[in-house]
Amino acid sequence: MRRSKRVRPRMENFWGKRNKAMNYRSIVNLNSDIKKWIPELPNGLDLIVGIPRSGLLVANLLALHLNLHITNVEGLIEITFSQWSQFTL
């Protein structure tokens, strides 16, 4: 008995257009991209500020590589004017 060829169902979005394939990247890819990006950053950074959600992951990896402190935007706003003098943003 001959088997029939399996056909993948056609994935369409709300408007009936075919979805393009998604290219997934891993954290390892992100980490290697950050390592390549570090030489382009200015010297003398004292603090890394991450934007909530996926930006904090990038900020965290960057802070780990540069051995710097990390905060989010809300934490940056809470820093008083007297504390700003010790950080170079």
N, C-alpha and C positions, 0 to 999 in steps of 0.2 A: 504494500500500500504506500502510495506516495504522499508525503506530507506537504501541506500547502505552506507557502511562504508567509511568515508573520508580517503583518503590516502595522506600523506604528500609527496610532490615531493622530489625526491632524489637530494640533493645538491652535485654537483661534482665540483672540481676545474679544472684548465686548463689541467692537466694530466689525468683526469678521475678518480682520487682517491676521495673517500668520505671525506668531511671535518669533523673534530672532532668538538664537541660542544665547544663553548666558554664560559668561566666562567667570568662573569662581576663582578667587585668589585666597591663599591661605595666610595665616599670621606669619609664617616663615617668609613668604613673598613680601609682606608689608615690612617686616624687620630688615630684610636685605635692601629694600628701597630706602628705608630711613638711614641705613648705614651709608648708602651712596649719597644721600642728601646732606649729611652732616657737614662735609667740607664747604658747602655753599652758604652755610649759616654765618652770621656775623660773630665775631669774637666778643667775649665779655658778657655773655648772657648769664643772668643770675637766677632766673625763674622761668619755668615753662608753664604757660596757661593753656589748658585744654577746654574745648567746647564740648558740652555734655553729649553723650551717646558715643558715636564712633570716633569723635575727635579726642576724647579722653584716652582711648587706646593708643592712638598715635603719640599723644603727649606723654603718656606713661613710658612707652618704649624709648622715646627721645630723651626723656629725663633720666632713664636708666643708663643709656649710653653715655650721656654727658655728665652724669653724677650731679644733677641739679635738683632743686626743689620743684614740686609740681603743685598747681592749684587749678580750680575751675574758675569760670568767669565770676560767679557769685563770691567766691573767696577773694578774688582780686579786688572786687568792689568794696569788700569789708576792710581791706587794708587801710589803715588811717594814713593821713598825710605824713605824719612823722616816720612811719615805716617805709614810705615810698623812697626815701633817700638812700636806703641800703640796697635797693634793687635797680638793675638796669633792664628796662623793658624793651 
